[in-house]
Amino acid sequence: MNLSKLVLVLALGLFNSAAALGATKLTIGHSTINPRISPLWIAQEKGFFQKYGIDATLVFVRNTPLMIAAMKAGTIPIAYGGGSGILGASVTESDLRVLATFSGKMTNNVVARPGIKTPKELRGKILGIQGVGGTNWLAALLWLEHFGLDLRRDNIILQGTGEQVVRSQALESGKVDAAVIDMAFSKKLEQRGFNVLGDSQKTDIPFTGVDIVTTRGFINEQSPLIENMLKALLESLAYLIAPRNQSAAVELIMKNCGSKTP
């Protein structure tokens, strides 16, 4: 290597080190694991956070109520996803603010075991959800309303079973009769003989599930940081929808959906 190339390599190394040292640390929580979270993973793995001076730590929180508690305590300043659950909580937690939303309609499907073929057959059955009070719980309530069903009247039990993969396993093992699951997971179950009673692609149920939420105090104190985070996530979305990145994006989604499952 000649002298000029060596100087260039050293300069780039020093620049990258300086950029890393100057990056602002930011913890971002997410309470679900599904393809809707992919812009977050892309921003981390493709360097978009680093590009805007952010040293991001992504933390999986098992449900939205725990996320809200962490935000109130100040340990997680930003929540990604879980918007409907947080909007519901915002009636009492007035400090919470939705910065942006990436989805305005239902993205969860209702999937039932092979013996249940219509929504009306959910009467007296157990419906698996992630946990009470979260986004998936609210999705279940909206689906039941869409079906014309009522929890008490129709004796339907909502049972918290955990994250997407865990809910799928609970359905396959017979621990629940049906489950509210992201469409990416429901397709696999449908191929195995399970019935999709509620298909989000065939309905128009208003729903905010992929939101970016923070507190009013954090907005006041860290508005430049928030702006840079949004820029990084917008670049992630652009990367995700670009046709040339399709195979790389699918590979990244599959890796994260598998490796981060509890």
C-alpha positions in Angstrom: 0.0 0.0 0.0 1.5 3.4 -1.0 1.7 6.3 1.3 -1.3 8.2 0.0 -3.6 5.2 0.3 -2.3 4.5 3.8 -3.1 8.2 4.8 -6.6 7.8 3.3 -7.3 4.6 5.3 -6.1 6.1 8.5 -8.1 9.3 7.9 -11.3 7.3 7.3 -10.7 5.2 10.4 -10.2 8.3 12.5 -13.4 9.9 11.0 -15.5 6.8 11.8 -14.1 6.6 15.3 -14.9 10.2 15.9 -18.4 9.8 14.5 -19.0 6.8 16.8 -17.7 8.7 19.8 -19.9 11.7 18.9 -23.1 9.5 18.4 -26.0 10.1 20.8 -27.1 7.0 22.6 -30.8 6.2 22.2 -32.9 3.3 23.5 -35.8 2.3 21.3 -38.3 -0.3 22.6 -40.6 -2.4 20.5 -43.3 -4.7 22.0 -43.8 -7.1 19.1 -41.8 -9.1 16.6 -43.1 -9.1 13.0 -42.3 -7.7 9.6 -43.8 -4.3 10.6 -40.7 -3.8 12.7 -38.4 -4.2 9.8 -37.6 -0.4 9.3 -36.2 -0.4 12.8 -34.0 -3.4 12.1 -32.9 -2.0 8.7 -32.0 1.4 10.3 -29.8 -0.5 12.8 -28.1 -3.0 10.5 -27.7 -0.8 7.4 -26.2 2.1 9.3 -29.0 4.7 8.9 -29.0 5.5 12.6 -25.2 5.9 12.6 -25.5 8.2 9.6 -27.6 10.6 11.6 -25.4 10.4 14.7 -27.4 7.9 16.7 -26.0 5.0 18.7 -29.3 3.0 18.9 -30.1 0.2 21.3 -33.2 -1.8 20.3 -35.0 -3.5 23.2 -37.8 -6.0 23.0 -40.5 -5.4 25.7 -43.0 -8.2 26.1 -46.2 -6.1 26.0 -47.4 -2.5 25.7 -48.2 -2.0 29.4 -44.6 -2.8 30.3 -43.5 -0.5 27.5 -45.6 2.4 29.0 -44.2 1.7 32.4 -40.6 1.8 31.0 -41.4 5.1 29.3 -42.8 6.6 32.4 -39.7 5.6 34.3 -37.5 7.1 31.6 -35.6 3.9 30.8 -37.1 3.7 27.3 -37.7 7.1 25.8 -39.0 5.9 22.4 -41.5 3.2 21.6 -41.8 1.7 18.1 -45.1 0.0 17.4 -47.9 -0.7 19.9 -49.6 2.5 18.9 -53.2 1.4 19.5 -52.4 0.2 23.0 -50.5 3.4 23.8 -53.3 5.5 22.3 -55.7 3.7 24.7 -53.5 4.4 27.6 -53.1 8.1 26.6 -56.5 8.7 28.1 -54.9 8.5 31.5 -51.2 8.9 30.5 -51.5 12.4 29.1 -47.7 12.8 28.7 -47.5 10.3 25.8 -47.3 11.6 22.3 -47.5 9.8 18.9 -44.8 11.3 16.6 -45.6 9.3 13.5 -47.5 6.3 12.2 -46.6 4.0 9.4 -49.9 2.0 9.3 -53.6 3.1 9.3 -55.4 -0.2 9.0 -55.6 -3.6 10.6 -52.6 -5.8 10.0 -53.6 -8.7 12.3 -55.6 -11.7 11.1 -57.8 -14.0 13.1 -56.8 -17.7 12.6 -58.7 -20.6 14.0 -58.1 -24.4 14.4 -59.3 -26.5 11.4 -62.7 -27.4 13.2 -63.7 -23.8 13.4 -64.9 -22.5 10.0 -66.9 -19.3 10.8 -66.5 -16.4 13.2 -69.8 -17.3 14.9 -68.2 -20.6 16.0 -65.9 -18.6 18.3 -68.7 -18.5 20.8 -67.5 -20.2 24.0 -64.0 -20.5 22.7 -60.5 -19.3 23.8 -58.9 -16.5 21.6 -55.2 -16.2 22.0 -53.6 -12.7 22.3 -50.3 -11.3 23.3 -51.5 -9.7 26.6 -54.3 -7.7 28.1 -54.0 -3.9 27.4 -51.7 -4.1 24.4 -52.1 -3.5 20.7 -52.9 -7.1 20.0 -55.6 -7.1 22.7 -57.2 -4.1 21.1 -57.0 -5.8 17.6 -58.9 -8.8 19.1 -61.7 -6.5 20.4 -62.0 -4.7 17.1 -62.2 -8.1 15.2 -64.9 -9.4 17.6 -66.9 -6.2 17.0 -66.4 -6.6 13.3 -67.8 -10.2 13.6 -70.7 -9.0 15.7 -69.5 -10.9 18.7 -69.3 -9.8 22.4 -66.9 -11.1 25.0 -69.4 -11.5 27.8 -72.5 -12.3 25.8 -70.8 -14.9 23.7 -68.6 -16.3 26.5 -65.3 -15.7 24.6 -62.1 -15.9 26.7 -59.1 -13.7 25.7 -56.0 -15.6 26.9 -52.5 -13.9 26.9 -50.1 -16.4 25.4 -47.2 -14.3 24.3 -45.5 -13.1 21.1 -46.4 -14.1 17.5 -44.5 -17.4 17.4 -45.7 -18.4 20.8 -49.3 -17.6 19.9 -48.9 -19.7 16.7 -47.6 -22.6 18.8 -50.4 -22.3 21.3 -52.9 -22.5 18.4 -51.2 -25.5 16.8 -51.0 -27.4 20.1 -54.6 -26.8 20.9 -54.1 -24.5 24.0 -56.2 -21.9 22.3 -59.0 -22.3 19.7 -58.1 -19.2 17.7 -55.5 -16.4 17.8 -55.0 -12.9 16.5 -51.8 -13.1 14.5 -49.9 -10.9 12.0 -50.7 -11.8 8.4 -47.1 -13.0 7.8 -47.6 -15.7 10.4 -51.2 -16.5 9.5 -50.2 -17.5 6.0 -48.1 -20.4 7.3 -50.9 -21.6 9.5 -53.3 -21.5 6.6 -51.0 -23.7 4.6 -51.2 -26.2 7.5 -55.0 -26.4 7.4 -56.0 -23.7 9.8 -58.8 -21.3 8.9 -58.4 -17.5 8.5 -61.6 -16.2 9.9 -60.6 -12.5 9.6 -58.4 -11.4 6.8 -57.0 -7.9 7.3 -56.3 -7.5 3.6 -60.0 -8.0 2.8 -61.3 -5.6 5.5 -60.8 -1.9 6.2 -60.7 -1.7 10.0 -59.0 1.5 11.1 -56.0 0.6 13.3 -52.8 2.2 14.3 -50.2 -0.5 15.1 -46.9 0.8 13.8 -46.4 4.1 15.6 -43.5 6.0 17.1 -44.3 7.2 20.6 -42.5 9.2 23.2 -43.2 11.6 26.1 -43.8 15.3 25.9 -40.8 15.9 28.1 -38.5 14.0 25.7 -39.8 16.0 22.7 -39.0 19.2 24.5 -35.5 18.1 25.5 -34.4 16.1 22.5 -36.2 17.4 19.4 -33.0 17.4 17.2 -32.4 13.7 18.2 -36.0 12.8 17.4 -35.8 14.5 14.0 -32.6 12.5 13.1 -34.3 9.3 14.3 -37.2 9.9 12.0 -34.9 10.7 9.1 -33.1 7.3 9.7 -36.4 5.4 9.8 -37.7 7.1 6.6 -34.5 6.0 4.8 -35.2 2.5 6.1 -38.6 2.6 4.6 -37.2 3.8 1.3 -34.7 0.9 1.4 -37.4 -1.6 2.3 -39.7 -0.7 -0.7 -36.9 -0.5 -3.3 -37.3 -3.5 -5.6 -33.5 -4.0 -5.8 -33.4 -4.6 -2.0 -36.2 -7.1 -1.9 -34.1 -10.3 -1.3 -31.9 -8.5 1.2 -34.9 -7.1 3.1 -36.6 -10.5 3.2 -33.5 -12.2 4.5 -33.1 -9.5 7.2 -36.8 -9.9 8.3 -36.5 -13.7 8.5 -33.3 -13.4 10.5 -34.8 -11.0 13.1 -38.2 -12.7 13.3 -36.4 -16.0 14.1 -33.5 -14.9 16.3 -35.5 -12.4 18.5 -38.3 -14.8 19.3 -38.4 -15.4 23.1 
